[in-house]
């Protein structure tokens, strides 16, 4: 029989909230965890659930939503970007790609910051990066200067991505009781996803195409750019070209940049005003317990095979899907889908994702130990809907608006609901590794997959149809991996076993 080790778990304010007995083998391999024996010690070690937890989640959510909307600023208004700045498909893809590039560069720094300093400083820095990135975009519209400034601004905004994407599980662990954790994680992720919806609607609304009048003889805009004739006097060109009011489009674009910057600064001020890293008293026994030290936890995470199965499934499918949505307008324009319709597809898809994620998360909180089969069902049905959508794009099935809207929305509804389940499953299978490290690594894999996807777009003349086949492959390759995953609930088991005193809802 393996030697029994006693892990003393420190609580807040120097209090010892419990002791956990685990075998040495379980400490070395978090995939085979012996059910721990835990008891709350001391009469003063209270567990309280604060009503302000919803305010904390909302403030975080506003920043997360803003970061995502800024990342996806230019995809829904790509045609205006071509008119005003002369960008091509590769340039537009690079603007989107700065998100995953910066994410890869900043993940471990923010993981360390979360582990050592807590939520408040990590969120403050992230909100500042978003505000700084949007500020750079407001300086000028002169192409030679504006283009590098916009790219650098997108890079700064991308550096805020690790907290914007990976923060919800840590907030739910620090502020929410066990029966609300998956729901709270879902709400945090929904805020981030809403950023896509905001960009898909606000972009085309605030920066519409300003066509002066239709011409009988037209030339493709890419040909115009290639000939180098796009400029400030574009509206004075002859009837050989499509006429657009470029000065007006430029003014609309700058107004959009000003709005984005002002809102980002407002979000930053909210964090300065009030945003503690954790409540005075914990909402659950495991919230009070110390996690493994950063380096130790990271080493254990890297050898946790069960965690890497989750990483592969979430990273490949989620990374490709999110970046595929990020260049949706560019993709669908090759299939005669207008910028306006692509924007509404993106918007309705995001709204469906948010509604489904919240509903599935609530069900998962009730049926807490059946998430694997939820995921498999979501992937099979969502993947089938995307098959029909892609076939409609190439007219194998009727390519009516009804078919495109219904299949796209239902597919996003099903697959988008999976994200909070992945985040919570990762926290459960890796406990007592800190939630911040776990989920930032999880989302790192997601961004690496998106990075590869977007880099392929930089290949000259590659087209866009490959993106749709890649999306289908990324979804269906993950289904066998989910069947291999073995569920374990290390953190939840402790919260269930501990003899808790009744939790008190605190009005503060």
N, C-alpha and C positions, 0 to 999 in steps of 0.2 A: 504494500500500500504506500502510495506516495506520501512524502512528508507533508504535513499540514502547516501552511504558513498563515500567520495572522497579519492582515493588512489593516493598520489603524488609519481610519479615515477622518481627517480633520474637518470641522465645520466652520461656519462663519464666526467671526469675532473670537477665534481661538478655541471654540467649543468643540468637543468630540461628539459627533452625532451618531456614530455607529462603528461597529467592527465587522469586517467581512472576512470570513474564513474561506480560502480557496486552496486547491491543491497547487503544488509548484508547477505541475504540467499545465494547468489551466492558465496560470500567469504567463507561461511561455507561449502558449498557443491559444489565442482568444477564440478559435473555432471550436474548441472542446472545453467548455466552461462548466465546472461543477457548480450546481446550484448553491449559492452562498447562504450562510447563516448570519442574519443581520438583526440587530436590535438597536432601537433608539435608546440612548443613555441620557439620563439627567432630566429633571423636571422643567428646566428652563429652556430646553431646546425645542422651541415651538416651530410649527410649520404653518405658514400663512399664505393666503392667495390674495394679492392686491388687485383692486379694480384698475389701478393705473397701468396695469400690464397691457391693456388695450391701447392706451395712449402711446406707450413705448413702441408697441408694434406698428402703430399708425405713423409715427414720426420716422421710424426706420423705413416703413413701406414707401413713404413719399420720396425719400432719397433713392431707394431702390428703383422705383418707377421712373424717376427722372433720369437715372443713369442708363437704364435700358432705352428710354425714348431718345436720349442724346446719341447713344450708339447707333440707333436705327434712323437717324435724322434724314439721311440723304437717299436711302433706297426708295421711299415712296415718292420722292420728288426728283428722281434721277434725270428725267428729261430736262427739267429746269437747270439742273447742274451742268448738263451738256451745253445748254444755251449760254449760260452765264460764264462758266469757267472752261468750257471746251473739254470736259472730262470724257474719257472713253470707258468701256466696260471694265477694263483692268483697273483704272483709277477709282471707279466707284466700288469695285470689289475690295481694293486696298483700304478704302475708308471704313468698310465694314470689318475688314480683317484686323484692324488695329485693336479691336476689342479682345479677341483671343490672344493676339501677340502680347499685349500688355498684361493680360491675365496670367499667362505662363510665366512672365518675368516677375510678377508681384505676388504670386500665390504663397510661397513659403515665408516671405517677409511678413505678410499679413497674418499668416497662421501663427507665427511667433508672437506678433503683437497681440493677437486675441488671447493667446495662452498666458502671456506675461502681464499684460496691462489691462485686458478686458475690453468690453464692447465700446465704451464711450470714446477712448482715443482712436480706436480703429474706425469707428463711424465718422468721427470728426474729420479725420484725415481724408476719408473717402469722399465725404461731402465737399470738402475743400477742393479736391482734385476735379470733381464734376464742375464746380463753379469756375475754377480756373480754366478748364477745358472749354467751357461755353463762352467764357470771356474772350479767349483768343480768337474765336470765330467772329467776334463783333468788330474787330479792328478795321478791316477794309474789305472791299470786294475787287480790288485790283488783282487780276489773275496771278501775276508773278509772285505777289506777296501773300495773297489770300490762300492760295492752294497749300503751301507748306504750313501756314498757320493753322488751317483747318485740320490738316493731317496731324499736327502735333497736339491740337486740342482733342481730337478723337483718341489719340494715344493716352493723354492724361485721363480722360474719362474712362478709358479701358482699364487703367490701373486701379480704379475704384471697383471694378467688377468682382474681385474675390469677396468683398464684403457685401456688395449688392446681391450677389447670387448665393453665397454660402452662409450668410448671417442668420436666416430664419431658424434653423435647428438650434443654434446657440441661444437665441432669444427665447424660444419655446422651452428649452431646458432650464434657463435661468429664471423665467418669470411665470411659467404655466404649470399646472398640476398634470400628472400623468394622463388623465382622461381627456385632456385638451391639447396635448403636445402635437399630435399629428395635424389637428385642425389649425393650431397656431402656425405650424410650419407651412401648411397649405396657404393660409392667409398671407404670410410673408412672401411666398413665391408668387401668389396671385398679384400682389402689388408690382413685383418685377415684371410679370407678364403683361400687366396693364400698360406698361411703358410702350410695348409694341403697338397696342391698340391706339394709344394716344398719338404715336408718331404716324400711324397709318391714316388717322383721321385729320389731325391738325396739319400735317404736311401738305397734302393736296388742297385742303381748305384755305390755308393761309398763303400757300405758294402755288396757285393754279397756273396752268399753261395759259399764256396770254396771246392767243392767235389773233392777228389783226383781221385777216380775211382769207378765205380759201382761194387757192390758185388752181388754174386748170392744169398747169404743168408744174410738177413738184420734184424735188430731189431729196433723197434720204438724208437725214440729219448727219449720219455718220460720214457720208460722202462730203458734206459741207465742212465738217470738222477736219477731215483728211486733207481737204484743199486749203485749209488755213484761212478761210474767209469769215469765220465767226468772230464778231467783235462788237464794239460799241455802236457801230453804224449798221448793224445787222438788219434793223427795221427798214433801212433805205434800199435794200437789195431789190433787184428787179423781179419780174414774175417768174424767173427761172427757179426761184426758191420759195419755200414756205415762209410766210412772214410772221414773226413773233415780236411782241413788244418787249425786247430784251431789257431796256431800262426799267420798265415796270416790274418785270420778273425779278430784277436785281433788288429793287426796293422791297418787294414782298419778302424776298429771301432774307434781307438784312433785318426786317421787322421780326421775322420768325427767330432769328438769332438773338435779338434783344429780349424777346419774351422768354426764350429758353434760359438766358443768362440770369434775368431777374428772378425767375422761379427757382433756379439753382441756388442763388444767394439766399433766398427766403428759407429753403430747406436747411442750408448751413446754419442760419440763425436759430432755427428750431433746436438743433443739436447743442448749440452754445447755451440756450436758455435753460433747458432741462432734459437730460438724458443720462441717468445713472447706468452704470454697467450691470448692476444687479439690485434686487430689492433688499431691504434690511434683514428680512428673514426669508428662508427658502420656501418654495412651493411644494417641494417633495423631498424625500430622504436622499435620493441620488443628486438632487441639486445642491445639497449641502456637502457632498463628499468630494474630496480632492480627486482630480484626474491625474493620470500619469504625467510625469515631467515631460516637457516638450520633446527632447531628443529620444527619450525612452519610448514615448508613445509613437513617434514617427518611425522608429526602427521596427516596433511591433506591427505598425500599420503596413509597412512595406512587405512583410512576410505573411500577412493574413490572406490566405488564398480565397476564403469566402468573400471578403471585402472586394477583392479584385474581380471576382465574377460580377458583383454589383457594378463596379466601376466600368467594366467593359459594356455591360448592358445599357447602363444609363449614359455613359460617355459617348459611345458610338451612335446610338439612335438619337439621343437628345442633342448631341453636338451637331450632327448633320441636319436634324430637323430645324433647330433654331437658326442656323446660318442659312439654310434653304429658305426659311421665311424672311430672313434679313435681306435677301436679294430677290424676293418674290416678283417685284415689278420688272426687274431686268429679265428674269426667267420667262415670265408669262408674256412679255412684249413680243417675243419671237413666235408666239402662238396666237397672235392677233387679239390678245386680251389687253384692254386699255389700262392706262395708269389709274383711272378712276375705279374701274372694276377690281383691279388688283388690290387697291387700297381697301375697298369694302370687303373683299375676301379675307384680307389679313385682319381687319378689324373684327369681323364676325367670328373668325377662327379663334382669335385671342379671347373674346368674350365667352365663347363656348368652353375654351380651356379653363378659364377662371371658374365658371359655374360648376363644371364637372370636377375640378380639383377640390373645391370646397366640399361638394357632396360626397365624393369618394373618401376624402380624408375623414369626414364625420362618421361614415360607415366603418372605416378602418379603426377609428377610436373605439367603436362599439365592439367590433369583431377583431380585436387587436392582433390576433395570432394567425391570420389567414391572408396576409398581404401578398404572399408569393402567387397565389392563385388569382387574386385580383389583377396582378400585373400581367400574367399570362393571358387572361381573358381580354384585357385592354389592348394588348399588343396584337393578338390575332384579329380582333374585330377592327381595330384602327388601321392596321396594315391592309386589310381587305378593302377598306374605303379608299385608301390612297391608291391602290391598284386601279380602281375604277376611275379615279380622278386623272391619273396619268394616261390611261387609255383614252379618256375623253379629249385630252390635249392633242392626241395624234389621230383623233376621229375614228378610233376602233369602235368605240361606243358613242352614242349621240353626244355631241359637244355643246349641248344647250346650257343656258345660264342656270337652269334648275339643277342639272346634273353636277355642274362645276361647284355651285354653292353648297348643295346638300352634301356631296361627298367630302369636300374640303372641311366644312364645318363639323361634320360628324367625326371625321378622322382626328381633327384637332381636339374635339371634345373627349375622345377616348384616350388618345396618347398623352394629351396634356395633363390628364388626371393622374398620370403615373408619377410625376416628379416628387410630390411630397412623400409618397410611399417609399421611393428610393432613398430619400434623405433620412427618413426615420429608421428604415431598415439598416442603413449604414451605421447610424448611431448605436443601434441595438447590438449589432454583431461585433462592433469594435470596443464597446464599453469595457474597461474604464479609460480608454483613450479619449482625450478631450474632443468635444463635438466640433469645435472650430477647426482643428487639424483634419479630422475625418472628412468633413463636408467641403473644405477648401480643396483637398486632394481629389475628392469625388468630382467636383466641378472643374478642376484642372484637366482631368481626362476628357470631360465634355468639351472644353475649349480647345484642347489639342486636336480632337476630331474635327471640330469646326474650322480650326486653322488649316488643316490639310485640305479640307473641302474647299475653302476659299482660295487657297494658293493654286489649286488646279485651275481655277477660273482665270488666272493670269496667263495661262498658256494661250498664245495667239491662235485665233480662229478655231477654238475648241467648241464653240457653240454653247448651248444651254441644255439640250435634251439629256445629256449625260447626268445632269444634276438630279433629274427625276428618277432615273434608274438607280442612281447612288442612294437616294432617299429610301427607295423600296428595299434595296439590299441591306442598308443600315438597320432597318426595322426588323426584317425577317431573320437576319443572322443572329440577333439577340435572343430570339425565342428559345432555341436549344440551350443557351447559356442559363436562362431563367429556370429551366427544368433541372439543371445541375445544381442550382443554388439550394443550400440547406438552411432553413430558417432557424434562427436563434434569437432570444430576447433577453440578453444579459441584464440590461438596465431595467426593463419593465418587470422582470422577475423579482429584482430586489425591492422595487416599489410596492409590489403586491405582497411580498412576504413580510415586510416590516410592519410591526404593530404600531400603526400610526394613531396619533391623537386626532380627533376631529379637526379638519382644516377650517380655518376662520377666514371668511371673506372680509377683507379690510377696506374700508371706505376711504381710500387715499390713493 
